[in-house]
């Protein structure tokens, strides 16, 4: 089962969903999804909020955190341009 598809589905449903609801939405098998949910819980990406120990009829939520992008091209470009301008201005002042 695709963990990304499951988590994307759960991200869109803050109240959570059962493995059966997830299976219906992403054309999967509820038992396979339940097994995947337990793996996601062990990684800290999902949590069983109700429904007992088996989790097949339980309600799961996504608890993955939004990670900021590592590379921010426009911010990096602006910072580099400002550094170049500062260096050019400093060089011009030394030359004068």
Biopython code that builds the backbone (N, CA, C, O; Angstrom):
import numpy as np
from Bio.PDB.StructureBuilder import StructureBuilder

atoms = [
    (1, "UNK", "N", (0.839, -1.184, 0.000)),
    (1, "UNK", "CA", (0.000, 0.000, 0.000)),
    (1, "UNK", "C", (0.881, 1.243, 0.000)),
    (1, "UNK", "O", (1.914, 1.272, 0.669)),
    (2, "UNK", "N", (0.494, 2.227, -0.717)),
    (2, "UNK", "CA", (1.250, 3.468, -0.815)),
    (2, "UNK", "C", (1.009, 4.329, 0.426)),
    (2, "UNK", "O", (-0.086, 4.852, 0.630)),
    (3, "UNK", "N", (2.039, 4.464, 1.240)),
    (3, "UNK", "CA", (1.891, 5.253, 2.463)),
    (3, "UNK", "C", (1.577, 6.702, 2.154)),
    (3, "UNK", "O", (0.828, 7.339, 2.895)),
    (4, "UNK", "N", (2.135, 7.243, 1.068)),
    (4, "UNK", "CA", (1.878, 8.638, 0.707)),
    (4, "UNK", "C", (0.403, 8.857, 0.378)),
    (4, "UNK", "O", (-0.185, 9.856, 0.792)),
    (5, "UNK", "N", (-0.193, 7.929, -0.362)),
    (5, "UNK", "CA", (-1.620, 8.062, -0.708)),
    (5, "UNK", "C", (-2.495, 7.981, 0.536)),
    (5, "UNK", "O", (-3.471, 8.720, 0.667)),
    (6, "UNK", "N", (-2.144, 7.090, 1.436)),
    (6, "UNK", "CA", (-2.912, 6.944, 2.675)),
    (6, "UNK", "C", (-2.801, 8.220, 3.507)),
    (6, "UNK", "O", (-3.809, 8.741, 3.985)),
    (7, "UNK", "N", (-1.584, 8.720, 3.678)),
    (7, "UNK", "CA", (-1.394, 9.917, 4.489)),
    (7, "UNK", "C", (-2.027, 11.145, 3.849)),
    (7, "UNK", "O", (-2.564, 12.002, 4.551)),
    (8, "UNK", "N", (-1.968, 11.238, 2.531)),
    (8, "UNK", "CA", (-2.625, 12.354, 1.846)),
    (8, "UNK", "C", (-4.131, 12.306, 2.087)),
    (8, "UNK", "O", (-4.767, 13.335, 2.317)),
    (9, "UNK", "N", (-4.688, 11.105, 2.031)),
    (9, "UNK", "CA", (-6.121, 10.945, 2.287)),
    (9, "UNK", "C", (-6.449, 11.374, 3.719)),
    (9, "UNK", "O", (-7.422, 12.094, 3.948)),
    (10, "UNK", "N", (-5.636, 10.932, 4.679)),
    (10, "UNK", "CA", (-5.882, 11.283, 6.071)),
    (10, "UNK", "C", (-5.647, 12.765, 6.354)),
    (10, "UNK", "O", (-6.342, 13.358, 7.179)),
    (11, "UNK", "N", (-4.677, 13.359, 5.676)),
    (11, "UNK", "CA", (-4.423, 14.797, 5.852)),
    (11, "UNK", "C", (-5.651, 15.623, 5.490)),
    (11, "UNK", "O", (-5.904, 16.673, 6.081)),
    (12, "UNK", "N", (-6.405, 15.139, 4.517)),
    (12, "UNK", "CA", (-7.601, 15.867, 4.068)),
    (12, "UNK", "C", (-8.795, 15.626, 4.994)),
    (12, "UNK", "O", (-9.840, 16.257, 4.837)),
    (13, "UNK", "N", (-8.642, 14.718, 5.955)),
    (13, "UNK", "CA", (-9.729, 14.392, 6.887)),
    (13, "UNK", "C", (-9.227, 14.490, 8.319)),
    (13, "UNK", "O", (-8.795, 13.490, 8.892)),
    (14, "UNK", "N", (-9.279, 15.686, 8.907)),
    (14, "UNK", "CA", (-8.744, 15.860, 10.259)),
    (14, "UNK", "C", (-9.469, 15.042, 11.323)),
    (14, "UNK", "O", (-8.911, 14.790, 12.391)),
    (15, "UNK", "N", (-10.709, 14.621, 11.045)),
    (15, "UNK", "CA", (-11.432, 13.781, 12.006)),
    (15, "UNK", "C", (-11.037, 12.319, 11.892)),
    (15, "UNK", "O", (-11.455, 11.501, 12.712)),
    (16, "UNK", "N", (-10.240, 11.979, 10.893)),
    (16, "UNK", "CA", (-9.754, 10.625, 10.724)),
    (16, "UNK", "C", (-10.625, 9.776, 9.824)),
    (16, "UNK", "O", (-11.656, 10.221, 9.318)),
    (17, "UNK", "N", (-10.186, 8.542, 9.637)),
    (17, "UNK", "CA", (-10.909, 7.591, 8.784)),
    (17, "UNK", "C", (-10.545, 6.177, 9.210)),
    (17, "UNK", "O", (-9.496, 5.943, 9.811)),
    (18, "UNK", "N", (-11.425, 5.244, 8.891)),
    (18, "UNK", "CA", (-11.165, 3.831, 9.167)),
    (18, "UNK", "C", (-10.420, 3.224, 7.982)),
    (18, "UNK", "O", (-10.448, 3.783, 6.885)),
    (19, "UNK", "N", (-9.756, 2.092, 8.187)),
    (19, "UNK", "CA", (-9.112, 1.427, 7.056)),
    (19, "UNK", "C", (-10.099, 1.093, 5.925)),
    (19, "UNK", "O", (-9.725, 1.098, 4.752)),
    (20, "UNK", "N", (-11.342, 0.806, 6.278)),
    (20, "UNK", "CA", (-12.347, 0.512, 5.253)),
    (20, "UNK", "C", (-12.634, 1.761, 4.408)),
    (20, "UNK", "O", (-12.755, 1.668, 3.187)),
    (21, "UNK", "N", (-12.743, 2.913, 5.050)),
    (21, "UNK", "CA", (-12.977, 4.156, 4.307)),
    (21, "UNK", "C", (-11.787, 4.492, 3.419)),
    (21, "UNK", "O", (-11.955, 4.922, 2.278)),
    (22, "UNK", "N", (-10.593, 4.294, 3.945)),
    (22, "UNK", "CA", (-9.383, 4.557, 3.157)),
    (22, "UNK", "C", (-9.328, 3.610, 1.966)),
    (22, "UNK", "O", (-9.022, 4.028, 0.849)),
    (23, "UNK", "N", (-9.623, 2.337, 2.204)),
    (23, "UNK", "CA", (-9.601, 1.335, 1.130)),
    (23, "UNK", "C", (-10.577, 1.696, 0.021)),
    (23, "UNK", "O", (-10.252, 1.574, -1.160)),
    (24, "UNK", "N", (-11.766, 2.138, 0.394)),
    (24, "UNK", "CA", (-12.758, 2.530, -0.613)),
    (24, "UNK", "C", (-12.271, 3.721, -1.430)),
    (24, "UNK", "O", (-12.510, 3.803, -2.635)),
    (25, "UNK", "N", (-11.589, 4.639, -0.759)),
    (25, "UNK", "CA", (-11.149, 5.863, -1.445)),
    (25, "UNK", "C", (-9.960, 5.635, -2.367)),
    (25, "UNK", "O", (-9.866, 6.267, -3.419)),
    (26, "UNK", "N", (-9.054, 4.743, -1.988)),
    (26, "UNK", "CA", (-7.842, 4.569, -2.798)),
    (26, "UNK", "C", (-7.765, 3.195, -3.464)),
    (26, "UNK", "O", (-6.699, 2.770, -3.909)),
    (27, "UNK", "N", (-8.886, 2.520, -3.525)),
    (27, "UNK", "CA", (-8.957, 1.204, -4.168)),
    (27, "UNK", "C", (-7.951, 0.220, -3.571)),
    (27, "UNK", "O", (-7.132, -0.369, -4.277)),
    (28, "UNK", "N", (-8.037, 0.065, -2.276)),
    (28, "UNK", "CA", (-7.133, -0.851, -1.597)),
    (28, "UNK", "C", (-7.890, -1.882, -0.789)),
    (28, "UNK", "O", (-9.118, -1.962, -0.839)),
    (29, "UNK", "N", (-7.136, -2.668, -0.047)),
    (29, "UNK", "CA", (-7.679, -3.712, 0.821)),
    (29, "UNK", "C", (-7.588, -3.208, 2.262)),
    (29, "UNK", "O", (-6.522, -2.773, 2.697)),
    (30, "UNK", "N", (-8.693, -3.261, 3.001)),
    (30, "UNK", "CA", (-8.736, -2.717, 4.357)),
    (30, "UNK", "C", (-7.718, -3.382, 5.280)),
    (30, "UNK", "O", (-7.118, -2.708, 6.117)),
    (31, "UNK", "N", (-7.515, -4.685, 5.142)),
    (31, "UNK", "CA", (-6.554, -5.379, 6.006)),
    (31, "UNK", "C", (-5.132, -4.935, 5.704)),
    (31, "UNK", "O", (-4.336, -4.752, 6.625)),
    (32, "UNK", "N", (-4.801, -4.759, 4.429)),
    (32, "UNK", "CA", (-3.466, -4.273, 4.056)),
    (32, "UNK", "C", (-3.257, -2.847, 4.559)),
    (32, "UNK", "O", (-2.179, -2.487, 5.032)),
    (33, "UNK", "N", (-4.296, -2.060, 4.446)),
    (33, "UNK", "CA", (-4.195, -0.680, 4.912)),
    (33, "UNK", "C", (-4.018, -0.648, 6.425)),
    (33, "UNK", "O", (-3.253, 0.167, 6.941)),
    (34, "UNK", "N", (-4.705, -1.514, 7.130)),
    (34, "UNK", "CA", (-4.562, -1.573, 8.577)),
    (34, "UNK", "C", (-3.123, -1.925, 8.965)),
    (34, "UNK", "O", (-2.566, -1.325, 9.885)),
    (35, "UNK", "N", (-2.528, -2.878, 8.280)),
    (35, "UNK", "CA", (-1.129, -3.234, 8.543)),
    (35, "UNK", "C", (-0.211, -2.047, 8.258)),
    (35, "UNK", "O", (0.723, -1.774, 9.011)),
    (36, "UNK", "N", (-0.490, -1.355, 7.169)),
    (36, "UNK", "CA", (0.301, -0.171, 6.840)),
    (36, "UNK", "C", (0.127, 0.903, 7.908)),
    (36, "UNK", "O", (1.082, 1.598, 8.255)),
    (37, "UNK", "N", (-1.090, 1.038, 8.428)),
    (37, "UNK", "CA", (-1.342, 2.035, 9.466)),
    (37, "UNK", "C", (-0.512, 1.751, 10.709)),
    (37, "UNK", "O", (0.006, 2.678, 11.333)),
    (38, "UNK", "N", (-0.378, 0.479, 11.075)),
    (38, "UNK", "CA", (0.452, 0.157, 12.237)),
    (38, "UNK", "C", (1.906, 0.519, 11.982)),
    (38, "UNK", "O", (2.591, 0.989, 12.890)),
    (39, "UNK", "N", (2.391, 0.307, 10.758)),
    (39, "UNK", "CA", (3.760, 0.706, 10.427)),
    (39, "UNK", "C", (3.903, 2.227, 10.487)),
    (39, "UNK", "O", (4.897, 2.746, 10.994)),
    (40, "UNK", "N", (2.899, 2.933, 9.965)),
    (40, "UNK", "CA", (2.931, 4.396, 10.009)),
    (40, "UNK", "C", (2.907, 4.897, 11.456)),
    (40, "UNK", "O", (3.553, 5.891, 11.785)),
    (41, "UNK", "N", (2.164, 4.205, 12.308)),
    (41, "UNK", "CA", (2.133, 4.615, 13.717)),
    (41, "UNK", "C", (3.506, 4.429, 14.355)),
    (41, "UNK", "O", (3.953, 5.276, 15.128)),
    (42, "UNK", "N", (4.172, 3.332, 14.036)),
    (42, "UNK", "CA", (5.501, 3.097, 14.612)),
    (42, "UNK", "C", (6.511, 4.140, 14.147)),
    (42, "UNK", "O", (7.502, 4.388, 14.833)),
    (43, "UNK", "N", (6.269, 4.754, 12.986)),
    (43, "UNK", "CA", (7.142, 5.814, 12.464)),
    (43, "UNK", "C", (6.719, 7.201, 12.945)),
    (43, "UNK", "O", (7.399, 8.190, 12.670)),
    (44, "UNK", "N", (5.602, 7.274, 13.658)),
    (44, "UNK", "CA", (5.125, 8.558, 14.139)),
    (44, "UNK", "C", (4.378, 9.366, 13.097)),
    (44, "UNK", "O", (4.285, 10.588, 13.205)),
    (45, "UNK", "N", (3.837, 8.686, 12.075)),
    (45, "UNK", "CA", (3.129, 9.392, 11.016)),
    (45, "UNK", "C", (1.614, 9.256, 11.094)),
    (45, "UNK", "O", (0.892, 9.982, 10.411)),
    (46, "UNK", "N", (1.123, 8.333, 11.919)),
    (46, "UNK", "CA", (-0.318, 8.116, 12.064)),
    (46, "UNK", "C", (-0.600, 7.694, 13.494)),
    (46, "UNK", "O", (0.293, 7.271, 14.229)),
    (47, "UNK", "N", (-1.874, 7.823, 13.871)),
    (47, "UNK", "CA", (-2.256, 7.462, 15.234)),
    (47, "UNK", "C", (-3.672, 6.902, 15.236)),
    (47, "UNK", "O", (-4.565, 7.431, 14.575)),
    (48, "UNK", "N", (-3.859, 5.830, 15.983)),
    (48, "UNK", "CA", (-5.182, 5.242, 16.179)),
    (48, "UNK", "C", (-5.849, 6.021, 17.300)),
    (48, "UNK", "O", (-5.366, 6.026, 18.433)),
    (49, "UNK", "N", (-6.973, 6.687, 16.981)),
    (49, "UNK", "CA", (-7.619, 7.516, 18.005)),
    (49, "UNK", "C", (-8.829, 6.848, 18.633)),
    (49, "UNK", "O", (-9.270, 7.264, 19.704)),
    (50, "UNK", "N", (-9.372, 5.831, 17.999)),
    (50, "UNK", "CA", (-10.464, 5.068, 18.603)),
    (50, "UNK", "C", (-10.607, 3.744, 17.881)),
    (50, "UNK", "O", (-10.209, 3.609, 16.723)),
    (51, "UNK", "N", (-11.180, 2.763, 18.570)),
    (51, "UNK", "CA", (-11.489, 1.525, 17.873)),
    (51, "UNK", "C", (-10.800, 0.290, 18.356)),
    (51, "UNK", "O", (-10.922, -0.754, 17.716)),
    (52, "UNK", "N", (-10.088, 0.343, 19.438)),
    (52, "UNK", "CA", (-9.523, -0.877, 19.985)),
    (52, "UNK", "C", (-8.149, -1.208, 19.467)),
    (52, "UNK", "O", (-7.549, -0.440, 18.714)),
    (53, "UNK", "N", (-7.654, -2.361, 19.875)),
    (53, "UNK", "CA", (-6.277, -2.742, 19.609)),
    (53, "UNK", "C", (-6.036, -3.221, 18.190)),
    (53, "UNK", "O", (-4.942, -3.034, 17.658)),
    (54, "UNK", "N", (-7.028, -3.833, 17.566)),
    (54, "UNK", "CA", (-6.804, -4.361, 16.229)),
    (54, "UNK", "C", (-6.709, -3.264, 15.182)),
    (54, "UNK", "O", (-5.926, -3.371, 14.238)),
    (55, "UNK", "N", (-7.491, -2.225, 15.340)),
    (55, "UNK", "CA", (-7.393, -1.087, 14.447)),
    (55, "UNK", "C", (-8.122, -1.203, 13.126)),
    (55, "UNK", "O", (-8.203, -0.223, 12.386)),
    (56, "UNK", "N", (-8.653, -2.367, 12.808)),
    (56, "UNK", "CA", (-9.321, -2.544, 11.519)),
    (56, "UNK", "C", (-10.598, -1.710, 11.438)),
    (56, "UNK", "O", (-10.947, -1.207, 10.371)),
    (57, "UNK", "N", (-11.283, -1.568, 12.551)),
    (57, "UNK", "CA", (-12.505, -0.762, 12.565)),
    (57, "UNK", "C", (-12.290, 0.550, 13.309)),
    (57, "UNK", "O", (-13.236, 1.297, 13.558)),
    (58, "UNK", "N", (-11.055, 0.816, 13.655)),
    (58, "UNK", "CA", (-10.720, 2.027, 14.388)),
    (58, "UNK", "C", (-10.573, 3.227, 13.472)),
    (58, "UNK", "O", (-10.509, 3.103, 12.249)),
    (59, "UNK", "N", (-10.521, 4.376, 14.091)),
    (59, "UNK", "CA", (-10.352, 5.628, 13.357)),
    (59, "UNK", "C", (-8.897, 6.066, 13.506)),
    (59, "UNK", "O", (-8.363, 6.179, 14.610)),
    (60, "UNK", "N", (-8.284, 6.306, 12.359)),
    (60, "UNK", "CA", (-6.881, 6.706, 12.304)),
    (60, "UNK", "C", (-6.783, 8.156, 11.832)),
    (60, "UNK", "O", (-7.604, 8.629, 11.045)),
    (61, "UNK", "N", (-5.765, 8.842, 12.330)),
    (61, "UNK", "CA", (-5.484, 10.192, 11.846)),
    (61, "UNK", "C", (-4.019, 10.275, 11.433)),
    (61, "UNK", "O", (-3.189, 9.474, 11.862)),
    (62, "UNK", "N", (-3.725, 11.249, 10.602)),
    (62, "UNK", "CA", (-2.344, 11.527, 10.218)),
    (62, "UNK", "C", (-1.757, 12.483, 11.241)),
    (62, "UNK", "O", (-2.392, 13.470, 11.612)),
    (63, "UNK", "N", (-0.557, 12.194, 11.693)),
    (63, "UNK", "CA", (0.121, 13.091, 12.621)),
    (63, "UNK", "C", (1.479, 13.519, 12.071)),
    (63, "UNK", "O", (2.329, 14.018, 12.809)),
    (64, "UNK", "N", (1.671, 13.322, 10.781)),
    (64, "UNK", "CA", (2.944, 13.740, 10.210)),
    (64, "UNK", "C", (2.992, 15.262, 10.194)),
    (64, "UNK", "O", (1.976, 15.930, 10.001)),
    (65, "UNK", "N", (4.156, 15.777, 10.395)),
    (65, "UNK", "CA", (4.342, 17.215, 10.413)),
    (65, "UNK", "C", (4.756, 17.677, 9.027)),
    (65, "UNK", "O", (5.449, 16.985, 8.282)),
    (66, "UNK", "N", (4.306, 18.856, 8.726)),
    (66, "UNK", "CA", (4.727, 19.452, 7.467)),
    (66, "UNK", "C", (6.191, 19.846, 7.600)),
    (66, "UNK", "O", (6.557, 20.615, 8.489)),
    (67, "UNK", "N", (7.009, 19.326, 6.731)),
    (67, "UNK", "CA", (8.413, 19.680, 6.774)),
    (67, "UNK", "C", (8.672, 20.808, 5.790)),
    (67, "UNK", "O", (8.213, 20.755, 4.649)),
    (68, "UNK", "N", (9.397, 21.817, 6.220)),
    (68, "UNK", "CA", (9.664, 22.914, 5.309)),
    (68, "UNK", "C", (10.590, 22.450, 4.191)),
    (68, "UNK", "O", (11.428, 21.573, 4.399)),
    (69, "UNK", "N", (10.441, 23.029, 3.025)),
    (69, "UNK", "CA", (11.320, 22.643, 1.931)),
    (69, "UNK", "C", (12.773, 22.958, 2.276)),
    (69, "UNK", "O", (13.069, 23.995, 2.869)),
    (70, "UNK", "N", (13.658, 22.069, 1.906)),
    (70, "UNK", "CA", (15.065, 22.251, 2.204)),
    (70, "UNK", "C", (15.657, 23.341, 1.320)),
    (70, "UNK", "O", (16.486, 24.129, 1.775)),
    (71, "UNK", "N", (15.246, 23.387, 0.096)),
    (71, "UNK", "CA", (15.810, 24.341, -0.852)),
    (71, "UNK", "C", (14.757, 25.361, -1.239)),
    (71, "UNK", "O", (13.701, 25.010, -1.765)),
    (72, "UNK", "N", (15.041, 26.589, -0.983)),
    (72, "UNK", "CA", (14.131, 27.677, -1.327)),
    (72, "UNK", "C", (14.853, 28.566, -2.322)),
    (72, "UNK", "O", (15.598, 29.467, -1.936)),
    (73, "UNK", "N", (14.639, 28.317, -3.573)),
    (73, "UNK", "CA", (15.404, 28.940, -4.652)),
    (73, "UNK", "C", (15.334, 30.463, -4.640)),
    (73, "UNK", "O", (16.371, 31.119, -4.738)),
    (74, "UNK", "N", (14.164, 31.031, -4.525)),
    (74, "UNK", "CA", (14.047, 32.489, -4.610)),
    (74, "UNK", "C", (14.712, 33.171, -3.418)),
    (74, "UNK", "O", (15.352, 34.210, -3.585)),
    (75, "UNK", "N", (14.576, 32.615, -2.235)),
    (75, "UNK", "CA", (15.217, 33.207, -1.072)),
    (75, "UNK", "C", (16.730, 33.118, -1.185)),
    (75, "UNK", "O", (17.441, 34.055, -0.823)),
    (76, "UNK", "N", (17.220, 31.997, -1.686)),
    (76, "UNK", "CA", (18.652, 31.828, -1.861)),
    (76, "UNK", "C", (19.181, 32.803, -2.909)),
    (76, "UNK", "O", (20.233, 33.412, -2.712)),
    (77, "UNK", "N", (18.465, 32.957, -4.015)),
    (77, "UNK", "CA", (18.884, 33.864, -5.074)),
    (77, "UNK", "C", (18.950, 35.301, -4.567)),
    (77, "UNK", "O", (19.919, 36.009, -4.842)),
    (78, "UNK", "N", (17.932, 35.737, -3.832)),
    (78, "UNK", "CA", (17.919, 37.103, -3.300)),
    (78, "UNK", "C", (19.072, 37.325, -2.331)),
    (78, "UNK", "O", (19.708, 38.378, -2.361)),
    (79, "UNK", "N", (19.346, 36.363, -1.484)),
    (79, "UNK", "CA", (20.445, 36.492, -0.527)),
    (79, "UNK", "C", (21.784, 36.585, -1.253)),
    (79, "UNK", "O", (22.652, 37.363, -0.857)),
    (80, "UNK", "N", (21.955, 35.800, -2.310)),
    (80, "UNK", "CA", (23.200, 35.849, -3.084)),
    (80, "UNK", "C", (23.348, 37.189, -3.792)),
    (80, "UNK", "O", (24.442, 37.752, -3.837)),
    (81, "UNK", "N", (22.256, 37.701, -4.344)),
    (81, "UNK", "CA", (22.302, 38.997, -5.020)),
    (81, "UNK", "C", (22.661, 40.119, -4.041)),
    (81, "UNK", "O", (23.462, 40.993, -4.372)),
    (82, "UNK", "N", (22.083, 40.101, -2.859)),
    (82, "UNK", "CA", (22.386, 41.115, -1.854)),
    (82, "UNK", "C", (23.846, 41.038, -1.425)),
    (82, "UNK", "O", (24.488, 42.071, -1.236)),
    (83, "UNK", "N", (24.374, 39.837, -1.270)),
    (83, "UNK", "CA", (25.774, 39.672, -0.890)),
    (83, "UNK", "C", (26.700, 40.203, -1.980)),
    (83, "UNK", "O", (27.715, 40.832, -1.679)),
    (84, "UNK", "N", (26.359, 39.955, -3.238)),
    (84, "UNK", "CA", (27.170, 40.451, -4.353)),
    (84, "UNK", "C", (27.140, 41.981, -4.413)),
    (84, "UNK", "O", (28.173, 42.618, -4.619)),
    (85, "UNK", "N", (25.953, 42.566, -4.232)),
    (85, "UNK", "CA", (25.845, 44.029, -4.229)),
    (85, "UNK", "C", (26.679, 44.648, -3.108)),
    (85, "UNK", "O", (27.361, 45.653, -3.309)),
    (86, "UNK", "N", (26.615, 44.040, -1.939)),
    (86, "UNK", "CA", (27.387, 44.553, -0.801)),
    (86, "UNK", "C", (28.879, 44.473, -1.082)),
    (86, "UNK", "O", (29.625, 45.400, -0.763)),
    (87, "UNK", "N", (29.315, 43.372, -1.676)),
    (87, "UNK", "CA", (30.743, 43.226, -1.996)),
    (87, "UNK", "C", (31.171, 44.224, -3.057)),
    (87, "UNK", "O", (32.243, 44.818, -2.944)),
    (88, "UNK", "N", (30.343, 44.424, -4.101)),
    (88, "UNK", "CA", (30.675, 45.400, -5.148)),
    (88, "UNK", "C", (30.761, 46.808, -4.579)),
    (88, "UNK", "O", (31.664, 47.564, -4.935)),
    (89, "UNK", "N", (29.843, 47.165, -3.708)),
    (89, "UNK", "CA", (29.846, 48.500, -3.111)),
    (89, "UNK", "C", (31.083, 48.684, -2.235)),
    (89, "UNK", "O", (31.683, 49.759, -2.227)),
    (90, "UNK", "N", (31.468, 47.643, -1.498)),
    (90, "UNK", "CA", (32.650, 47.716, -0.660)),
    (90, "UNK", "C", (33.903, 47.862, -1.519)),
    (90, "UNK", "O", (34.800, 48.627, -1.169)),
    (91, "UNK", "N", (33.978, 47.146, -2.629)),
    (91, "UNK", "CA", (35.123, 47.240, -3.551)),
    (91, "UNK", "C", (35.197, 48.642, -4.174)),
    (91, "UNK", "O", (36.285, 49.198, -4.320)),
    (92, "UNK", "N", (34.054, 49.205, -4.535)),
    (92, "UNK", "CA", (34.041, 50.538, -5.135)),
    (92, "UNK", "C", (34.480, 51.578, -4.121)),
    (92, "UNK", "O", (35.180, 52.523, -4.483)),
    (93, "UNK", "N", (34.093, 51.433, -2.870)),
    (93, "UNK", "CA", (34.480, 52.397, -1.849)),
    (93, "UNK", "C", (35.975, 52.317, -1.567)),
    (93, "UNK", "O", (36.609, 53.340, -1.309)),
    (94, "UNK", "N", (36.553, 51.102, -1.614)),
    (94, "UNK", "CA", (37.989, 50.937, -1.407)),
    (94, "UNK", "C", (38.772, 51.545, -2.558)),
    (94, "UNK", "O", (39.840, 52.121, -2.347)),
    (95, "UNK", "N", (38.250, 51.422, -3.779)),
    (95, "UNK", "CA", (38.941, 51.931, -4.963)),
    (95, "UNK", "C", (38.921, 53.465, -5.001)),
    (95, "UNK", "O", (39.808, 54.080, -5.593)),
    (96, "UNK", "N", (37.931, 54.072, -4.383)),
    (96, "UNK", "CA", (37.795, 55.525, -4.447)),
    (96, "UNK", "C", (38.700, 56.250, -3.502)),
    (96, "UNK", "O", (38.686, 57.480, -3.455)),
]
sb = StructureBuilder()
sb.init_structure("model")
sb.init_model(0)
sb.init_chain("A")
sb.init_seg("    ")
for serial, (resi, resn, name, xyz) in enumerate(atoms, 1):
    if name == "N":
        sb.init_residue(resn, " ", resi, " ")
    sb.init_atom(name, np.array(xyz, "f"), 0.0, 1.0, " ", f" {name:<3s}", serial, name[0])
structure = sb.get_structure()
